[in-house]
Amino acid sequence: MSVHSERLAEVVAATVEVAAESGSAGVFTGEVAQALAAVVGKVADRAVDAAELSGFVSGWQEAIEAVGEDASAGAQVVRMASWGSTGGSPSGNDSSPPRVR
């Protein structure tokens, strides 16, 4: 379990505990429910954002490591001779983009 999901689980458990205690005390209202749901929602949003960022960073690092020192084996853009001479535009509206090999 990741740090983010552990944190979210702790917040949800605490929220349920608060809801149960306020219900036992007879003060659980719609406003209390909305406030507790907002807390869980904010923590969940932050956990998702952090997990996505972490996944992107680790994926990027793996990609850079895979390229390593042999960057010449990577993709190369080759401009076609007719690219600029056919009246085509680089925007791709009326001509195909450059080939990648």
C-alpha positions in Angstrom: 0.0 0.0 0.0 1.4 3.4 -0.9 1.9 6.3 1.5 -1.0 8.1 -0.3 -3.5 5.3 0.0 -2.5 4.7 3.7 -3.1 8.4 4.4 -6.4 8.3 2.7 -7.4 5.2 4.6 -6.5 6.9 7.9 -8.6 9.9 7.0 -11.6 7.8 6.0 -11.3 5.8 9.2 -11.2 9.0 11.3 -14.1 10.5 9.3 -16.2 7.4 10.0 -15.3 7.6 13.7 -16.3 11.2 13.9 -19.6 10.5 12.1 -20.3 7.6 14.5 -19.6 9.7 17.5 -21.7 12.7 16.3 -24.5 10.2 15.5 -24.3 8.8 19.0 -24.4 12.3 20.5 -27.4 13.1 18.3 -25.7 16.0 16.5 -25.1 14.3 13.1 -26.7 16.6 10.5 -26.5 17.1 6.8 -23.9 19.9 7.3 -21.7 17.5 9.3 -22.0 14.9 6.6 -21.1 17.5 3.9 -18.1 18.7 5.9 -16.8 15.2 6.5 -17.3 14.3 2.8 -15.4 17.4 1.8 -12.5 16.5 4.0 -12.3 13.0 2.5 -12.7 14.5 -1.0 -9.8 17.0 -0.6 -7.5 14.3 0.8 -8.5 11.9 -2.0 -7.8 14.6 -4.6 -4.4 15.4 -3.1 -3.5 11.6 -3.0 -4.5 11.1 -6.6 -2.5 14.2 -7.7 0.6 13.1 -5.8 0.3 9.5 -7.1 0.0 10.7 -10.7 3.0 13.0 -10.3 5.0 10.2 -8.7 4.0 7.8 -11.5 5.0 10.4 -14.2 8.3 11.1 -12.5 9.2 7.4 -12.1 8.1 6.6 -15.7 10.1 9.5 -17.0 13.2 8.3 -15.1 12.7 4.8 -16.5 12.5 6.2 -20.0 15.7 8.2 -19.6 17.5 5.2 -18.1 16.3 3.1 -21.0 17.8 5.6 -23.5 21.0 5.7 -21.5 24.1 6.7 -23.3 23.0 5.2 -26.6 20.8 8.1 -27.6 21.7 7.6 -31.2 19.6 4.4 -31.3 16.5 6.5 -30.5 13.9 7.9 -32.9 15.2 10.3 -35.6 13.2 12.8 -37.5 13.8 12.6 -41.3 12.5 15.6 -43.4 11.1 14.5 -46.7 12.4 16.5 -49.7 8.8 17.4 -50.8 7.8 18.6 -47.4 8.4 22.3 -48.1 8.2 22.3 -51.9 4.6 21.0 -52.4 3.0 24.0 -50.7 2.1 21.8 -47.7 2.0 23.5 -44.4 3.7 22.2 -41.2 0.3 22.4 -39.5 -0.7 19.2 -41.2 -3.7 20.7 -42.9 -2.8 19.7 -46.4 0.3 17.6 -46.2 1.6 14.7 -44.1 4.0 15.3 -41.3 7.7 14.3 -41.4 8.4 10.6 -41.1 10.0 9.1 -38.0 12.1 6.1 -38.1 
